[in-house]
Amino acid sequence: MSSATRHRLPLAGVLRPGRPSDIWFKPALSVVAAVAPPNLLLLALGRLDLAMYTMAGSLCALYGHNRPYAARARVLARVVLGMVGGLALALLTASLTGDAVVLVTVGAVMAAVQKTVCDATRLGPPANVVLTFISSAALFTPQTLGQVPEHVGLALVAGAWAWLVGMAPGLLRPYGPERRATAQALNAAAGYADTHGTADGHARARATAAAAIHAARQSLLAAGARPDRTRRALERLLARAEVALAAPADTDPERLRTWARELRGTGLLPHVASPCESAVELLGQDVEPALPRRSLRHRLALLAPIAARTAIGCALAGYASLALGAGRPYWALVTAASLYQANVTLTWSRGIQRVVGNVVGVLVFAAVVPLAHLHPAALVLCCLALNFGAEALIARNYWLGTVCVTPMALLITEFARAQNPAELITERVADTFVGALAGFVAAVAVTNRRAGDRLEHALTTAERARENAARLLAEPHPAPRALESARRALAAALVDLRSTADAASGEWWQRALPEERVVRAEQSGHRTLAAAVRHQGFVPQTNDQDRAPEQDNDLDRSHQVQAPGRTTEGIRP
């Protein structure tokens, strides 16, 4: 990689809050609904010392909020099983040995496995961090072998309740996730249409729109079962977003945004008429993209460098914390585990966010702990409030969420017995710096040269997908389903190429990236996509060559491979 990107450690914008998520309140309310009943029941029974085990299951309610309910049911079940399995292994280890070095080593290996599996399965936020927090804390919880089944059982019951909480909104809005994904695709397409395909920076807007459309398409496919009337209507709206991506200058952005607003809530879906009904119906069909899929084993192999970073970084953090005499080395271990992102540059940014959030968080803890010590009920209510605040803020910037996560984690240690706040604060701050430093050192030391290999593979896949689509377009009468399959394969390949290029551009110690080849592949790929949509009859045929030079020049100026910072008709008359 060139020196321009090898040593870039950004500071500007790392702490800048972003816009809140469209559904920020859903995980926030869900985690409160999942945590409150078990904790209040334990409070009534005078057994708050067991709250850590029920919290393990309750926190599973944080996952899967962007997935259709059929897919969410499966994902939440797997998360609960993974959480309970990790807790069981940690408690079993804690009951068999008290050697802190062994416990840290086991925790580091578990953290690496959790990170790798979450990334390979594309679990989504909060990914491995919550799983690692629970299993690492359990490793350092005094335990006897006879207590393990009871404590694991508590987590499993709380996990079952979290599953019900996560699925409950489906009773009122069974198509809520699909509607939101389609609305995001429409808004992203409108943002690209605002550029009319000519403004500076339109390439990034186009990549964002393409990713949002692809995510919406995957959401509709993940819903499973035979498409019904509602899903067909959403597919027709998504087709309009795809048209906007192909013909931005001929699209009315405000009409797309109006449709997106109408998708909110449970109201009637907007009706979309089309000048070419058969083409819209084709876009709505479940056509399998002709794109080779990587097996889970292959994805795991590609993630080997990230797994090695996580294992080494967590182990170093835990050992360093032990060397400093800390009583809770798992805090340093979890800090290191939380840093690892797609590349070194993003890992650096997450490290800054983690340190700032934890330091501010201990100040919040110092202010809240006197109130929490008034009564066990106050302690439970403070934790619930911080749970809500963490999920409400974390989507805006990771450090804002950590401001609430840190005091919540410190208060959880108070469930078993009241402790010295000054000691907790000192240890937490020390472990934060130790964990962040050790974690980042491991990220720099363990090179990820496979990032360049992944980019080469993504480039080859995108180029072959474009060639396949272009070959079909050159035929006098291409089969509609074959062309649609090729078009979707090309769209997916371009989205994967952009995300892979962004990840590789922030990675250190590798060969120079083929930036010009990436730009050319994206230019030609999106032009072929536009030609395919025109061929399918959505928009009037135009001479692509007339438009190409202007777009290409703009791409050359604005769409170089960059490190990421952390989605009547719409056709003009």
SVG drawing of the C-alpha trace seen along z (x, -y; Angstrom):
<svg xmlns="http://www.w3.org/2000/svg" viewBox="-54 -19 59 49">
<polyline fill="none" stroke="black" stroke-width="0.4" points="0.0,0.0 1.1,-3.5 2.6,-5.5 -0.3,-8.0 -2.7,-5.4 -0.3,-3.2 0.2,-5.6 -3.0,-7.7 -4.4,-7.9 -7.4,-10.2 -8.6,-12.4 -10.9,-14.8 -14.5,-13.7 -13.8,-10.6 -16.0,-11.9 -18.5,-13.8 -22.1,-12.6 -24.0,-11.4 -27.7,-11.3 -29.7,-8.9 -30.8,-5.6 -34.3,-5.5 -35.1,-2.8 -32.9,-3.9 -35.8,-3.5 -36.4,0.1 -33.3,1.7 -33.4,-0.8 -37.0,0.2 -36.4,3.8 -33.4,4.2 -35.4,2.4 -38.3,4.7 -36.0,7.7 -34.0,6.7 -36.6,5.2 -38.8,8.3 -36.0,10.6 -34.2,8.0 -37.3,6.8 -38.3,10.4 -34.8,11.0 -35.1,7.8 -38.4,9.0 -36.8,12.3 -33.7,10.6 -31.4,12.3 -29.9,9.5 -26.6,11.4 -28.0,13.6 -28.7,10.6 -25.5,11.1 -26.8,14.5 -30.2,13.2 -28.6,10.2 -26.7,12.6 -29.9,13.8 -31.7,10.5 -29.1,8.7 -29.8,10.9 -32.8,8.6 -30.3,6.1 -29.8,8.2 -31.7,8.6 -33.8,5.4 -33.2,4.8 -34.1,8.3 -37.5,9.5 -39.3,11.4 -38.9,14.9 -35.1,14.3 -35.1,12.6 -36.6,15.6 -33.7,17.8 -31.0,15.2 -32.3,14.5 -32.5,18.2 -28.8,18.6 -27.7,15.6 -29.4,17.0 -27.8,20.3 -24.4,18.7 -24.7,16.5 -25.7,19.3 -23.1,21.6 -20.3,19.0 -21.6,18.4 -21.7,22.1 -18.1,22.6 -16.9,19.6 -18.6,20.7 -17.4,24.2 -13.8,22.9 -14.2,20.6 -15.4,23.6 -12.4,25.7 -9.5,23.2 -8.7,20.0 -5.5,19.3 -5.9,15.8 -3.4,16.4 -5.4,19.5 -8.7,17.5 -7.3,14.6 -6.0,17.1 -9.4,18.8 -11.1,15.4 -8.9,14.3 -9.5,17.4 -13.3,17.1 -13.2,13.5 -11.5,14.4 -14.0,17.2 -16.9,14.9 -15.5,12.1 -14.8,14.5 -18.2,16.2 -20.1,12.9 -18.2,11.4 -18.5,14.5 -22.3,14.8 -22.7,11.0 -24.6,10.9 -24.6,7.1 -24.4,4.8 -23.7,5.1 -21.9,8.2 -19.3,9.9 -18.9,7.2 -21.8,8.1 -21.0,11.8 -17.4,11.2 -18.4,8.9 -20.6,11.6 -18.3,14.6 -15.2,12.7 -17.0,11.4 -18.2,14.9 -14.7,16.3 -13.8,14.1 -17.0,14.8 -16.4,17.2 -18.2,20.4 -18.6,24.0 -19.4,26.9 -22.7,27.5 -23.9,23.9 -23.2,23.9 -26.5,25.6 -28.6,23.3 -26.9,20.2 -26.9,21.3 -30.6,22.1 -31.3,18.6 -29.6,17.2 -31.6,19.6 -34.9,18.5 -34.0,14.9 -32.9,15.5 -36.2,17.1 -37.9,14.0 -35.6,11.8 -36.6,13.8 -40.2,13.1 -39.5,9.4 -37.6,9.3 -40.4,10.9 -43.3,9.1 -43.4,6.0 -44.1,8.4 -47.7,8.7 -48.3,5.1 -46.0,4.5 -45.3,7.8 -43.6,6.0 -41.8,3.3 -38.2,4.3 -38.9,4.7 -40.8,1.4 -37.9,-0.4 -35.3,1.1 -37.3,0.2 -37.7,-3.4 -33.9,-3.7 -33.3,-2.5 -35.7,-5.1 -34.1,-7.9 -30.6,-6.9 -31.7,-6.7 -33.2,-10.2 -30.0,-11.5 -28.2,-10.2 -30.8,-11.5 -30.3,-15.0 -26.8,-14.9 -28.4,-14.2 -25.3,-12.0 -23.0,-15.0 -22.3,-16.7 -19.0,-16.4 -19.1,-13.5 -22.0,-11.7 -20.0,-8.5 -20.1,-8.1 -23.8,-8.9 -24.2,-6.2 -22.3,-3.7 -24.5,-4.5 -27.7,-4.1 -26.5,-0.8 -25.7,0.6 -29.1,-0.5 -30.9,1.1 -28.9,4.3 -29.7,4.4 -33.4,3.9 -33.3,6.6 -31.7,9.0 -34.3,8.0 -37.1,8.9 -35.4,12.2 -34.7,13.0 -38.4,12.8 -38.8,16.1 -42.1,17.8 -44.0,17.0 -44.2,13.3 -47.7,11.9 -49.4,8.7 -47.5,6.5 -44.1,7.8 -44.9,7.4 -45.8,3.8 -42.5,3.3 -40.6,4.9 -42.3,2.6 -41.2,-0.4 -37.7,1.0 -37.7,1.3 -38.3,-2.5 -35.2,-3.0 -33.2,-0.8 -34.5,-2.9 -33.3,-6.1 -29.9,-4.5 -29.8,-3.8 -31.3,-7.1 -30.8,-9.8 -31.2,-12.7 -34.7,-11.4 -35.9,-10.8 -37.9,-13.0 -36.2,-12.7 -39.1,-14.3 -41.4,-11.6 -39.0,-8.9 -38.9,-10.7 -42.7,-10.9 -43.0,-7.2 -40.3,-6.6 -42.3,-8.7 -45.5,-6.8 -43.8,-3.6 -43.5,-4.7 -46.0,-3.3 -48.6,-0.8 -50.5,-2.9 -51.4,-1.8 -48.5,-1.2 -48.1,-3.8 -49.4,-2.6 -46.9,-2.7 -48.1,-2.6 -45.6,-1.8 -45.2,-2.5 -44.0,1.1 -45.9,3.5 -44.1,6.6 -40.7,5.1 -41.7,4.2 -43.1,7.7 -39.8,9.1 -37.9,7.0 -40.2,8.3 -39.5,12.0 -37.3,14.1 -34.6,14.4 -31.4,16.1 -28.4,13.9 -25.8,15.7 -23.1,14.9 -20.8,17.4 -21.3,17.5 -18.5,17.9 -19.0,20.8 -18.9,20.2 -15.6,22.0 -14.1,19.7 -15.3,16.6 -13.8,17.9 -10.5,18.4 -10.5,14.8 -11.1,13.6 -8.1,15.4 -6.0,12.2 -8.8,10.5 -9.2,13.5 -5.4,13.6 -5.5,9.8 -8.4,10.4 -6.8,13.4 -3.4,11.7 -4.7,8.3 -7.1,9.6 -4.4,11.8 -1.9,9.0 -4.4,6.7 -5.4,9.3 -1.8,10.2 -0.8,6.5 -3.8,5.8 -2.7,8.7 0.8,7.4 -0.5,4.1 -2.3,5.9 -5.9,5.2 -8.6,7.2 -10.8,7.4 -8.5,8.0 -11.5,8.9 -12.2,5.1 -9.0,4.7 -9.7,7.8 -13.2,6.6 -11.8,3.1 -9.3,4.8 -12.0,7.0 -14.3,4.0 -11.7,2.2 -11.3,4.6 -13.0,3.3 -12.5,4.0 -9.0,2.4 -6.4,0.7 -7.6,-2.8 -11.1,-2.0 -9.6,-0.2 -7.7,-3.3 -10.9,-5.4 -12.8,-2.9 -9.9,-3.0 -10.2,-6.8 -14.0,-6.5 -13.7,-3.8 -11.2,-5.6 -13.1,-8.9 -16.4,-7.2 -15.0,-5.2 -13.4,-8.2 -16.5,-10.3 -18.5,-7.2 -16.7,-6.8 -17.5,-10.4 -21.2,-9.6 -20.8,-6.6 -19.3,-8.8 -22.4,-11.0 -24.9,-8.2 -23.5,-5.7 -24.6,-7.7 -28.2,-7.4 -27.8,-3.7 -26.6,-3.0 -29.8,-4.4 -31.7,-1.2 -31.4,1.9 -34.5,0.7 -32.6,-2.5 -29.7,-0.4 -32.0,1.6 -33.7,-1.5 -30.3,-3.2 -29.2,-0.2 -32.4,-0.2 -32.0,-3.9 -28.4,-3.5 -29.4,-0.5 -31.9,-2.7 -29.4,-5.6 -26.7,-3.3 -28.8,-2.0 -30.3,-5.4 -26.9,-7.1 -24.6,-4.4 -26.0,-4.7 -25.0,-8.4 -21.4,-7.6 -19.9,-4.7 -18.3,-6.9 -21.7,-8.4 -23.1,-4.9 -20.1,-4.0 -20.7,-6.9 -23.8,-4.9 -22.3,-1.4 -19.4,-2.2 -21.4,-3.2 -23.9,-0.4 -21.1,2.2 -19.7,0.7 -23.2,0.8 -23.7,4.4 -20.7,5.3 -22.8,3.8 -25.5,6.4 -23.6,8.9 -22.3,6.4 -21.6,2.7 -18.0,1.8 -15.6,-1.1 -16.5,-3.6 -13.0,-5.1 -11.4,-1.7 -13.8,-0.8 -13.2,-4.0 -9.4,-3.7 -9.3,-0.2 -11.7,-0.9 -9.7,-3.9 -6.4,-1.9 -7.9,1.1 -9.3,-1.1 -5.9,-2.5 -4.2,0.8 -6.8,2.6 -6.9,-0.1 -3.1,-0.3 -2.6,3.5 -5.4,4.0 -4.1,1.4 -0.5,2.7 -1.8,6.2 -3.8,4.7 -0.6,3.1 1.6,6.1 -0.6,8.7 -0.7,7.8 -3.7,8.5 -2.3,9.0 -5.4,11.0 -7.2,7.6 -5.5,7.1 -6.4,10.7 -10.0,10.0 -9.9,6.9 -8.5,8.8 -11.2,11.4 -13.9,8.8 -12.5,7.0 -12.4,10.3 -16.0,11.1 -17.3,7.7 -15.5,7.7 -16.8,11.2 -20.3,10.2 -20.2,7.1 -18.9,9.2 -21.8,11.7 -24.4,8.9 -22.8,7.2 -22.8,10.4 -26.5,10.9 -27.3,7.3 -25.5,7.9 -27.8,10.7 -30.8,9.9 -33.4,11.3 -31.8,12.2 -33.9,14.3 -35.6,11.9 -34.9,14.0 -31.2,14.6 -30.7,10.9 -32.3,10.1 -30.2,12.7 -27.1,11.2 -28.1,7.7 -28.6,8.6 -25.3,10.4 -23.6,7.4 -25.3,5.1 -24.3,7.3 -20.7,7.6 -20.3,3.8 -21.6,3.4 -19.1,6.0 -16.3,4.3 -17.0,0.9 -17.1,2.3 -14.0,4.5 -12.1,1.5 -13.0,-0.7 -11.8,2.0 -8.6,2.6 -7.8,-1.1 -7.6,-1.5 -5.3,1.6 -1.6,1.3 1.5,3.1 0.3,4.5 1.1,4.0 -0.3,1.0 -4.0,1.3 -5.2,1.3 -7.2,-2.0 -7.5,-2.8 -8.8,0.7 -11.4,0.3 -12.6,-3.0 -12.8,-1.6 -14.6,1.5 -17.2,-0.6 -17.6,-3.0 -18.2,-0.3 -20.2,1.8 -22.7,-0.9 -23.0,-1.9 -23.8,1.7 -26.4,1.8 -28.0,-1.3 -28.1,0.2 -29.7,3.4 -32.5,1.4 -33.1,-0.5 -33.2,2.7 -35.8,4.0 -38.1,1.1 -38.1,-1.1 -36.9,-4.3 -36.6,-5.5 -33.5,-4.2 -30.7,-6.8 -27.3,-6.9 -25.1,-5.8 -22.1,-7.1 -23.4,-10.6 -23.6,-10.5 -20.5,-8.4 -17.7,-10.9 -19.3,-13.4 -19.8,-10.7 -16.4,-9.2 -14.6,-12.6 -16.6,-13.2 -15.7,-9.7 -12.1,-10.3 -12.3,-13.4 -14.4,-12.1 -14.4,-8.3 -10.9,-7.2 -10.6,-4.4 -10.9,-6.0 -10.8,-4.9 -14.3,-4.9 -15.0,-7.4 -18.0,-3.6 -28.4,-4.2 -47.7,-9.5 -43.9,-7.8 -40.5,-8.8 -39.5,-9.4 -39.7,-13.0 -42.2,-13.6"/>
</svg>
